[in-house]
């Protein structure tokens, strides 16, 4: 499955659109299989689950780990040590904490600001209004490379509603000259590409069903 799915999707992506393989709930062996095909970027959302996998795959050169889950402030240091990219910075206070700790750890991660452009109690993120209010401070934080925005549509949205939200996210990123938009998952990645996504977060379409033992035993 890995080979056919990965080649089919990656071969049809436009230049500038990157495939992030969401390995949350999948084993290090599965990640290794996909890495052997040429996949380099992997996304995890639970620190406790991710760290053993990252450790066991250190022999593979050039793997890049992305943190995509809700990030608790007390896990900021550990995430900064293990991940090169963080897609889920959902508040100014978290960004400020990451900036301070990144300076202490002598790292400079890429970050995405998670924005919530529609009401959805199940999702985190900054509202458009909050993002606009905090932009000046966010854009001047040291030790962070602010690359773009991340968004997730409400689960019950139609594909057309999702695409409209993706377009809105792209337009907001363009307004502030941010190059990246992390948006689009296995069910709506084609709409995200059409709207201007640069990072697609795909899990089940690449790996298949998640492993329950990994998903249930790990907490962020």
DRENROKOL-443276 format. One record per residue: residue number from 1; residue in one letter; x, y, z of N, C-alpha, C, O in turn. Coordinates in steps of 0.001 Angstrom, whole numbers, always signed. Layout:
<sites>
NUM	a	X	Y	Z	X	Y	Z	X	Y	Z	X	Y	Z
...
</sites>
This chain:
<sites>
1	x	+823	-1210	+0	+0	+0	+0	+850	+1250	+0	+562	+2205	-722
2	x	+1929	+1248	+831	+2739	+2443	+962	+3232	+2930	-397	+3103	+4107	-733
3	x	+3790	+2017	-1163	+4411	+2390	-2426	+3411	+2987	-3402	+3643	+4069	-3942
4	x	+2297	+2292	-3636	+1337	+2765	-4633	+692	+4071	-4209	+561	+4982	-5027
5	x	+284	+4186	-2947	-374	+5403	-2478	+577	+6591	-2508	+225	+7673	-2979
6	x	+1782	+6378	-1999	+2735	+7485	-1936	+3100	+7966	-3332	+3102	+9170	-3585
7	x	+3409	+7051	-4238	+3775	+7453	-5598	+2608	+8124	-6310	+2803	+9106	-7026
8	x	+1411	+7611	-6123	+251	+8178	-6800	-9	+9617	-6372	-283	+10479	-7208
9	x	+77	+9873	-5071	-199	+11225	-4570	+965	+12165	-4844	+762	+13265	-5358
10	x	+2165	+11754	-4513	+3310	+12654	-4654	+3579	+13025	-6105	+4059	+14122	-6388
11	x	+3276	+12125	-7015	+3557	+12402	-8425	+2620	+13444	-9033	+2935	+14041	-10061
12	x	+1474	+13659	-8400	+525	+14608	-8984	+518	+15956	-8271	-300	+16816	-8598
13	x	+1407	+16158	-7308	+1431	+17428	-6589	+2182	+18485	-7387	+3243	+18202	-7943
14	x	+1642	+19700	-7449	+2348	+20784	-8140	+3650	+21134	-7423	+3833	+20815	-6248
15	x	+4537	+21785	-8140	+5771	+22290	-7542	+5412	+23238	-6397	+4541	+24096	-6541
16	x	+6084	+23076	-5274	+5831	+23940	-4132	+4837	+23388	-3135	+4642	+23969	-2067
17	x	+4201	+22270	-3468	+3273	+21621	-2532	+3979	+20404	-1931	+4430	+19519	-2658
18	x	+4068	+20368	-615	+4836	+19348	+90	+3922	+18361	+793	+2858	+18725	+1293
19	x	+4349	+17119	+824	+3592	+16053	+1447	+4135	+15769	+2839	+5286	+15360	+2990
20	x	+3308	+15986	+3856	+3666	+15659	+5228	+2939	+14375	+5605	+1712	+14358	+5700
21	x	+3686	+13311	+5818	+3104	+12018	+6177	+2803	+12006	+7667	+3715	+12019	+8495
22	x	+1517	+11981	+8003	+1104	+12005	+9406	+1226	+10596	+9974	+388	+9733	+9712
23	x	+2268	+10380	+10747	+2604	+9049	+11249	+2058	+8794	+12637	+2339	+7752	+13229
24	x	+1283	+9728	+13169	+596	+9518	+14440	-227	+8228	+14381	-1041	+8043	+13476
25	x	-10	+7351	+15345	-760	+6108	+15367	-194	+5020	+14481	-828	+3983	+14288
26	x	+1005	+5246	+13935	+1643	+4254	+13078	+3034	+3941	+13610	+3661	+4774	+14264
27	x	+3501	+2763	+13332	+4746	+2277	+13915	+5980	+2843	+13222	+5920	+3364	+12109
28	x	+7101	+2720	+13928	+8373	+3125	+13334	+8689	+2292	+12093	+9314	+2789	+11156
29	x	+8264	+1042	+12080	+8478	+191	+10904	+7746	+733	+9690	+8290	+741	+8586
30	x	+6514	+1186	+9887	+5747	+1776	+8785	+6391	+3056	+8292	+6447	+3308	+7088
31	x	+6877	+3862	+9223	+7559	+5098	+8843	+8809	+4778	+8033	+9094	+5439	+7034
32	x	+9547	+3773	+8461	+10764	+3382	+7756	+10442	+2958	+6316	+11173	+3300	+5387
33	x	+9354	+2221	+6141	+8960	+1791	+4791	+8697	+2991	+3893	+9106	+3002	+2732
34	x	+8020	+3992	+4423	+7710	+5171	+3623	+8967	+6004	+3380	+9140	+6570	+2301
35	x	+9844	+6079	+4381	+11095	+6821	+4218	+11962	+6201	+3126	+12656	+6918	+2405
36	x	+11928	+4885	+3001	+12730	+4212	+1976	+12249	+4545	+564	+13000	+4390	-399
37	x	+11013	+4999	+440	+10499	+5436	-859	+10928	+6858	-1202	+10848	+7279	-2356
38	x	+11388	+7603	-179	+11830	+8968	-409	+11111	+10012	+419	+11427	+11197	+318
39	x	+10142	+9600	+1245	+9441	+10552	+2095	+10354	+11001	+3233	+10955	+10171	+3915
40	x	+10458	+12314	+3436	+11371	+12833	+4448	+10668	+13537	+5608	+11230	+13635	+6698
41	x	+9445	+14027	+5388	+8753	+14818	+6406	+7635	+14002	+7035	+6776	+13467	+6335
42	x	+7652	+13910	+8373	+6665	+13127	+9101	+6071	+13959	+10227	+6772	+14732	+10880
43	x	+4771	+13794	+10446	+4060	+14579	+11440	+3554	+13739	+12591	+2972	+12673	+12387
44	x	+3775	+14216	+13793	+3313	+13558	+15009	+2589	+14584	+15882	+2875	+15780	+15825
45	x	+1647	+14097	+16689	+896	+15023	+17530	+934	+14670	+19010	+373	+15398	+19829
46	x	+1577	+13580	+19363	+1700	+13181	+20766	+3180	+12956	+21086	+3826	+12067	+20529
47	x	+3687	+13764	+21975	+5118	+13712	+22280	+5529	+12342	+22798	+6551	+11801	+22378
48	x	+4743	+11780	+23706	+5107	+10496	+24316	+5174	+9383	+23275	+6019	+8492	+23366
49	x	+4289	+9435	+22296	+4322	+8442	+21220	+5464	+8697	+20252	+6085	+7760	+19750
50	x	+5737	+9966	+19991	+6700	+10323	+18951	+8147	+10038	+19342	+8924	+9571	+18510
51	x	+8519	+10307	+20578	+9939	+10252	+20956	+10576	+8884	+20719	+11683	+8834	+20182
52	x	+9936	+7770	+21091	+10573	+6477	+20798	+10757	+6232	+19304	+11756	+5644	+18890
53	x	+9813	+6671	+18503	+9932	+6483	+17058	+11069	+7334	+16497	+11861	+6866	+15679
54	x	+11140	+8579	+16941	+12224	+9454	+16479	+13575	+8848	+16832	+14498	+8860	+16017
55	x	+13690	+8319	+18044	+14948	+7721	+18488	+15319	+6493	+17650	+16478	+6317	+17277
56	x	+14337	+5656	+17361	+14623	+4409	+16658	+14916	+4615	+15175	+15404	+3706	+14504
57	x	+14620	+5812	+14663	+14821	+6087	+13235	+15972	+7060	+12979	+16090	+7623	+11891
58	x	+16809	+7249	+13982	+17913	+8198	+13843	+18930	+7788	+12786	+19716	+8610	+12314
59	x	+18907	+6505	+12416	+19869	+6053	+11410	+19491	+6473	+9993	+20302	+6351	+9075
60	x	+18264	+6967	+9807	+17833	+7407	+8475	+18186	+8879	+8315	+17696	+9710	+9080
61	x	+19020	+9223	+7346	+19440	+10618	+7206	+18310	+11501	+6693	+17456	+11066	+5920
62	x	+18328	+12753	+7143	+17482	+13814	+6599	+16003	+13695	+6923	+15199	+14394	+6307
63	x	+15608	+12845	+7856	+14214	+12867	+8270	+13929	+14182	+8995	+14754	+14673	+9765
64	x	+12757	+14738	+8737	+12377	+15989	+9395	+11032	+15782	+10084	+10054	+15367	+9462
65	x	+11005	+16081	+11380	+9830	+15814	+12194	+9036	+17092	+12433	+9591	+18125	+12807
66	x	+7721	+17001	+12209	+6805	+18128	+12360	+5844	+17820	+13509	+5264	+16735	+13560
67	x	+5675	+18760	+14419	+4689	+18595	+15477	+3393	+19246	+15027	+3374	+20429	+14689
68	x	+2292	+18468	+15022	+1044	+18974	+14458	-109	+18967	+15464	-1210	+19404	+15127
69	x	+113	+18485	+16685	-967	+18417	+17668	-1024	+19650	+18541	-161	+20526	+18480
70	x	-2068	+19694	+19359	-2174	+20801	+20317	-1009	+20722	+21295	-768	+19675	+21895
71	x	-299	+21807	+21453	+932	+21814	+22238	+694	+22442	+23600	+390	+23631	+23698
72	x	+832	+21647	+24644	+745	+22155	+25997	+2017	+22906	+26343	+3113	+22503	+25952
73	x	+1867	+24002	+27080	+3014	+24860	+27382	+4120	+24103	+28089	+5298	+24366	+27847
74	x	+3762	+23160	+28966	+4793	+22449	+29725	+5555	+21421	+28890	+6539	+20850	+29361
75	x	+5113	+21184	+27666	+5822	+20280	+26766	+6649	+21043	+25723	+7252	+20429	+24842
76	x	+6678	+22370	+25817	+7316	+23186	+24783	+8795	+22852	+24615	+9274	+22716	+23490
77	x	+9512	+22720	+25709	+10958	+22471	+25610	+11242	+21125	+24935	+12089	+21033	+24047
78	x	+10535	+20099	+25362	+10755	+18771	+24787	+10412	+18747	+23302	+11109	+18106	+22516
79	x	+9358	+19432	+22916	+8984	+19489	+21503	+10040	+20238	+20703	+10392	+19815	+19602
80	x	+10543	+21323	+21229	+11576	+22081	+20527	+12846	+21261	+20326	+13534	+21425	+19318
81	x	+13158	+20397	+21255	+14358	+19572	+21130	+14209	+18492	+20064	+15197	+18073	+19462
82	x	+12978	+18038	+19828	+12765	+16883	+18964	+12250	+17225	+17570	+12433	+16441	+16639
83	x	+11607	+18387	+17410	+10918	+18702	+16165	+11491	+19945	+15500	+11820	+20930	+16162
84	x	+11603	+19879	+14179	+12127	+21007	+13412	+11052	+22005	+13041	+11338	+23183	+12828
85	x	+9805	+21534	+12961	+8693	+22376	+12521	+7524	+22158	+13474	+7246	+21027	+13874
86	x	+6836	+23247	+13840	+5651	+23168	+14687	+4503	+23844	+13942	+4569	+25034	+13637
87	x	+3449	+23077	+13650	+2330	+23586	+12858	+1218	+24165	+13722	+294	+24774	+13182
88	x	+1270	+24004	+15018	+98	+24217	+15865	+326	+25272	+16950	-66	+25068	+18099
89	x	+949	+26383	+16601	+1141	+27477	+17558	-150	+28281	+17569	-440	+29014	+16623
90	x	-928	+28143	+18646	-2299	+28648	+18628	-2544	+29873	+19496	-3693	+30258	+19712
91	x	-1475	+30492	+19997	-1654	+31705	+20801	-350	+32486	+20843	+728	+31936	+20619
92	x	-465	+33775	+21132	+724	+34598	+21291	+1533	+34139	+22488	+2762	+34111	+22426
93	x	+874	+33780	+23567	+1611	+33353	+24761	+2445	+32106	+24481	+3571	+31997	+24966
94	x	+1911	+31165	+23707	+2683	+29970	+23351	+3852	+30346	+22451	+4958	+29836	+22634
95	x	+3630	+31216	+21496	+4710	+31647	+20601	+5821	+32320	+21405	+7000	+32083	+21146
96	x	+5464	+33139	+22358	+6465	+33815	+23185	+7252	+32808	+24014	+8465	+32945	+24170
97	x	+6578	+31811	+24539	+7257	+30777	+25317	+8221	+29982	+24435	+9351	+29704	+24836
98	x	+7771	+29623	+23245	+8634	+28898	+22312	+9855	+29733	+21938	+10968	+29213	+21860
99	x	+9646	+31012	+21711	+10756	+31895	+21352	+11802	+31936	+22462	+13001	+31841	+22198
100	x	+11346	+32077	+23697	+12279	+32140	+24829	+13053	+30836	+24983	+14276	+30848	+25125
101	x	+12341	+29714	+24954	+12995	+28419	+25166	+13898	+28071	+23985	+14967	+27490	+24176
102	x	+13482	+28418	+22770	+14325	+28168	+21604	+15659	+28889	+21745	+16700	+28345	+21375
103	x	+15636	+30100	+22273	+16878	+30824	+22517	+17759	+30117	+23522	+18978	+30060	+23357
104	x	+17150	+29577	+24564	+17912	+28843	+25587	+18502	+27548	+25033	+19596	+27141	+25423
105	x	+17769	+26902	+24121	+18213	+25620	+23563	+19047	+25787	+22288	+19522	+24803	+21721
106	x	+19221	+27025	+21844	+20001	+27333	+20640	+19443	+26617	+19408	+20189	+26062	+18601
107	x	+18129	+26645	+19285	+17468	+26115	+18094	+16610	+27227	+17489	+16289	+28214	+18151
108	x	+16251	+27047	+16230	+15401	+28045	+15554	+14382	+27305	+14694	+14591	+27145	+13491
109	x	+13297	+26859	+15287	+12321	+26052	+14554	+11491	+26888	+13593	+11318	+28094	+13772
110	x	+10989	+26221	+12582	+9961	+26827	+11742	+8627	+26660	+12449	+8362	+25611	+13036
111	x	+7787	+27682	+12397	+6483	+27563	+13036	+5383	+28029	+12091	+5598	+28857	+11206
112	x	+4199	+27469	+12311	+2972	+27919	+11669	+2042	+28412	+12777	+1978	+27819	+13854
113	x	+1335	+29482	+12509	+314	+29941	+13432	-1004	+29254	+13067	-1477	+29358	+11936
114	x	-1582	+28557	+14033	-2858	+27895	+13785	-3980	+28915	+13922	-4135	+29554	+14962
115	x	-4761	+29057	+12850	-5878	+29995	+12861	-7194	+29228	+12767	-7295	+28218	+12071
116	x	-8184	+29725	+13475	-9520	+29129	+13447	-10452	+30135	+12782	-10885	+31107	+13402
117	x	-10748	+29889	+11525	-11491	+30841	+10719	-12990	+30600	+10738	-13744	+31373	+10147
118	x	-13437	+29544	+11404	-14850	+29263	+11595	-15048	+28782	+13029	-14146	+28187	+13618
119	x	-16213	+29038	+13581	-16508	+28569	+14935	-16487	+27042	+14973	-17142	+26381	+14167
120	x	-15730	+26494	+15913	-15628	+25045	+16044	-15062	+24726	+17423	-13868	+24911	+17659
121	x	-15914	+24247	+18340	-15436	+23980	+19705	-14414	+22856	+19789	-13745	+22713	+20812
122	x	-14279	+22060	+18742	-13336	+20936	+18780	-11944	+21322	+18295	-11023	+20510	+18388
123	x	-11766	+22521	+17787	-10478	+22951	+17235	-9905	+24116	+18023	-10638	+24962	+18536
124	x	-8584	+24145	+18108	-7907	+25290	+18681	-7506	+26258	+17582	-7760	+26021	+16401
125	x	-6879	+27348	+17987	-6389	+28298	+16989	-6780	+29729	+17316	-7703	+29979	+18091
126	x	-6066	+30652	+16716	-6347	+32072	+16881	-7432	+32487	+15892	-7424	+32061	+14738
127	x	-8355	+33311	+16345	-9323	+33885	+15428	-8616	+34866	+14495	-7504	+35315	+14774
128	x	-9269	+35188	+13396	-8694	+36182	+12489	-8416	+37479	+13239	-7362	+38092	+13070
129	x	-9363	+37888	+14062	-9221	+39154	+14783	-8034	+39113	+15737	-7280	+40082	+15837
130	x	-7867	+37995	+16437	-6747	+37880	+17371	-5420	+37846	+16623	-4437	+38447	+17056
131	x	-5402	+37143	+15507	-4178	+37088	+14712	-3778	+38478	+14221	-2609	+38855	+14303
132	x	-4739	+39234	+13714	-4448	+40586	+13238	-3945	+41467	+14379	-3026	+42265	+14194
133	x	-4548	+41319	+15555	-4140	+42111	+16718	-2717	+41777	+17152	-1951	+42666	+17527
134	x	-2364	+40488	+17101	-1068	+40045	+17630	+28	+39963	+16566	+1173	+39646	+16891
135	x	-297	+40239	+15318	+653	+40019	+14228	+1993	+40718	+14455	+3047	+40102	+14293
136	x	+1961	+41981	+14823	+3213	+42733	+14947	+4140	+42078	+15962	+5341	+41957	+15723
137	x	+3586	+41658	+17094	+4410	+41002	+18113	+4892	+39643	+17626	+6061	+39296	+17794
138	x	+3993	+38878	+17026	+4368	+37559	+16506	+5513	+37657	+15501	+6459	+36870	+15539
139	x	+5413	+38613	+14623	+6382	+38710	+13525	+7751	+39188	+13978	+8714	+39103	+13216
140	x	+7857	+39690	+15205	+9145	+40176	+15700	+9744	+39293	+16789	+10742	+39663	+17408
141	x	+9147	+38135	+17027	+9712	+37247	+18047	+11035	+36665	+17553	+11105	+36184	+16421
142	x	+12083	+36697	+18374	+13364	+36112	+17960	+13340	+34593	+18087	+12474	+34023	+18751
143	x	+14290	+33960	+17449	+14550	+32518	+17581	+13522	+31630	+16900	+13617	+30406	+16997
144	x	+12540	+32208	+16214	+11533	+31446	+15499	+11511	+31873	+14040	+11685	+33052	+13730
145	x	+11299	+30920	+13149	+11098	+31229	+11732	+9606	+31084	+11435	+9105	+29976	+11239
146	x	+8907	+32211	+11404	+7468	+32202	+11176	+7217	+32012	+9683	+7439	+32920	+8882
147	x	+6753	+30823	+9324	+6654	+30453	+7914	+5261	+30596	+7324	+5121	+30838	+6125
148	x	+4223	+30450	+8152	+2906	+30477	+7549	+1793	+30210	+8538	+1950	+30395	+9745
149	x	+652	+29768	+7999	-547	+29505	+8777	-964	+28046	+8628	-701	+27406	+7610
150	x	-1618	+27539	+9665	-2232	+26211	+9619	-3699	+26356	+9982	-4054	+27130	+10871
151	x	-4552	+25607	+9288	-5959	+25613	+9649	-6572	+24243	+9409	-6070	+23443	+8620
152	x	-7687	+23994	+10122	-8457	+22757	+9959	-9934	+23121	+9914	-10416	+23827	+10801
153	x	-10661	+22660	+8909	-12086	+22964	+8839	-12884	+22111	+9808	-12429	+21036	+10199
154	x	-14076	+22570	+10207	-14966	+21716	+11009	-15263	+20406	+10290	-15344	+20366	+9062
155	x	-15425	+19344	+11059	-15575	+18009	+10500	-16749	+17888	+9534	-16654	+17169	+8539
156	x	-17852	+18578	+9811	-19065	+18402	+9037	-19135	+19288	+7794	-20144	+19280	+7088
157	x	-18095	+20037	+7524	-18091	+20916	+6347	-18112	+20096	+5056	-17499	+19032	+4965
158	x	-18822	+20612	+4075	-18766	+20028	+2740	-17419	+20342	+2112	-16676	+21187	+2612
159	x	-17105	+19664	+1018	-15842	+19934	+330	-15792	+21374	-170	-14735	+22005	-137
160	x	-16921	+21896	-631	-16933	+23277	-1105	-16684	+24247	+48	-15941	+25216	-110
161	x	-17298	+23997	+1206	-17065	+24848	+2369	-15608	+24768	+2816	-15023	+25771	+3225
162	x	-15031	+23584	+2737	-13621	+23425	+3108	-12727	+24223	+2165	-11799	+24904	+2602
163	x	-13014	+24132	+880	-12205	+24862	-83	-12292	+26365	+137	-11286	+27066	+29
164	x	-13473	+26863	+442	-13629	+28296	+709	-12820	+28713	+1930	-12210	+29783	+1944
165	x	-12818	+27860	+2962	-12009	+28166	+4140	-10522	+28144	+3802	-9765	+29000	+4262
166	x	-10104	+27171	+3003	-8697	+27097	+2590	-8288	+28343	+1801	-7199	+28880	+2009
167	x	-9147	+28798	+910	-8858	+30009	+142	-8699	+31203	+1078	-7807	+32032	+897
168	x	-9567	+31281	+2072	-9491	+32374	+3041	-8179	+32341	+3813	-7581	+33385	+4072
169	x	-7732	+31148	+4179	-6459	+31010	+4878	-5298	+31451	+3988	-4395	+32158	+4435
170	x	-5330	+31029	+2732	-4278	+31423	+1790	-4237	+32938	+1608	-3159	+33531	+1560
171	x	-5396	+33556	+1508	-5448	+35005	+1333	-4910	+35729	+2566	-4238	+36753	+2443
172	x	-5205	+35195	+3753	-4688	+35796	+4980	-3170	+35656	+5038	-2481	+36597	+5433
173	x	-2641	+34504	+4654	-1190	+34321	+4620	-547	+35279	+3620	+487	+35884	+3903
174	x	-1160	+35408	+2467	-610	+36315	+1451	-595	+37761	+1937	+317	+38521	+1611
175	x	-1595	+38133	+2709	-1688	+39509	+3219	-454	+39892	+4015	-63	+41058	+4054
176	x	+161	+38888	+4657	+1333	+39151	+5489	+2603	+38518	+4914	+3586	+38315	+5625
177	x	+2564	+38213	+3629	+3727	+37676	+2907	+4274	+36402	+3554	+5487	+36197	+3607
178	x	+3374	+35552	+4043	+3766	+34268	+4606	+3708	+33215	+3508	+2696	+33095	+2817
179	x	+4773	+32460	+3344	+4881	+31567	+2186	+4041	+30311	+2314	+3568	+29787	+1306
180	x	+3842	+29811	+3534	+3275	+28477	+3696	+1858	+28480	+4243	+1485	+29330	+5052
181	x	+1082	+27513	+3784	-222	+27194	+4366	-281	+25686	+4573	-206	+24916	+3616
182	x	-416	+25274	+5823	-547	+23861	+6176	-2040	+23570	+6295	-2671	+23912	+7295
183	x	-2593	+22939	+5271	-4037	+22696	+5256	-4331	+21607	+4235	-3657	+21476	+3214
184	x	-5362	+20830	+4550	-5712	+19715	+3691	-5229	+18408	+4268	-4054	+18243	+4595
185	x	-6186	+17457	+4390	-5863	+16135	+4906	-6342	+15087	+3901	-6640	+15416	+2753
186	x	-6415	+13852	+4323	-6692	+12772	+3368	-8013	+12943	+2641	-8142	+12525	+1490
187	x	-9004	+13555	+3298	-10328	+13678	+2692	-10513	+14915	+1832	-11492	+15010	+1092
188	x	-9586	+15869	+1916	-9805	+17137	+1210	-8522	+17758	+648	-8459	+18965	+412
189	x	-7514	+16931	+441	-6233	+17507	+28	-6280	+18109	-1374	-5565	+19072	-1652
190	x	-7097	+17566	-2248	-7172	+18129	-3598	-7751	+19540	-3576	-7291	+20414	-4312
191	x	-8756	+19762	-2738	-9328	+21100	-2585	-8297	+22053	-1975	-8235	+23226	-2343
192	x	-7498	+21548	-1051	-6468	+22375	-429	-5402	+22784	-1439	-4944	+23926	-1434
193	x	-5010	+21855	-2303	-4032	+22183	-3348	-4573	+23286	-4254	-3861	+24237	-4574
194	x	-5824	+23157	-4664	-6430	+24163	-5535	-6495	+25533	-4859	-6441	+26566	-5526
195	x	-6610	+25528	-3532	-6722	+26780	-2794	-5375	+27407	-2457	-5321	+28560	-2030
196	x	-4283	+26661	-2646	-2965	+27237	-2404	-2196	+26675	-1234	-1303	+27340	-710
197	x	-2519	+25468	-811	-1758	+24827	+267	-324	+24573	-166	-49	+24331	-1341
198	x	+585	+24630	+798	+1974	+24246	+537	+2379	+23012	+1351	+3384	+22371	+1044
199	x	+1602	+22679	+2386	+1829	+21455	+3161	+514	+20715	+3300	-466	+21273	+3794
200	x	+487	+19460	+2869	-673	+18587	+3010	-380	+17577	+4102	+661	+16920	+4072
201	x	-1277	+17443	+5063	-1079	+16545	+6193	-1882	+15259	+5939	-3074	+15201	+6239
202	x	-1234	+14250	+5396	-1931	+13030	+4999	-1485	+11843	+5854	-292	+11582	+6009
203	x	-2466	+11136	+6400	-2177	+9972	+7217	-2767	+8705	+6652	-2040	+7859	+6131
204	x	-4084	+8560	+6747	-4729	+7304	+6365	-4569	+6981	+4890	-4494	+5808	+4526
205	x	-4514	+7986	+4039	-4362	+7720	+2606	-2985	+7178	+2267	-2786	+6616	+1190
206	x	-2029	+7342	+3180	-680	+6796	+2975	-452	+5521	+3773	+91	+4546	+3255
207	x	-870	+5532	+5036	-552	+4434	+5950	-1685	+3427	+6134	-1438	+2293	+6543
208	x	-2913	+3820	+5840	-4046	+2976	+6195	-4508	+3279	+7610	-4224	+4351	+8144
209	x	-5223	+2335	+8220	-5791	+2536	+9556	-4680	+2632	+10606	-3619	+2021	+10475
210	x	-4961	+3420	+11654	-4002	+3571	+12738	-3974	+2342	+13625	-4926	+1564	+13677
211	x	-2862	+2187	+14320	-2697	+1088	+15277	-3339	+1492	+16607	-2866	+2438	+17236
212	x	-4395	+813	+17056	-5076	+1213	+18291	-4153	+1247	+19507	-4309	+2115	+20366
213	x	-3206	+332	+19597	-2333	+288	+20776	-1474	+1540	+20871	-1200	+2020	+21971
214	x	-1046	+2075	+19730	-281	+3318	+19744	-1174	+4501	+20068	-819	+5348	+20888
215	x	-2333	+4560	+19426	-3229	+5697	+19580	-3755	+5789	+21006	-3844	+6886	+21557
216	x	-4104	+4659	+21612	-4746	+4675	+22919	-3773	+4821	+24078	-4149	+5287	+25154
217	x	-2530	+4425	+23862	-1590	+4415	+24994	-784	+5685	+25095	-59	+5867	+26073
218	x	-880	+6575	+24118	-19	+7755	+24095	-829	+9001	+24416	-1936	+9187	+23912
219	x	-270	+9832	+25247	-886	+11110	+25561	+102	+12219	+25243	+1308	+12058	+25430
220	x	-416	+13353	+24759	+471	+14466	+24409	+1046	+15079	+25674	+1820	+16033	+25601
</sites>
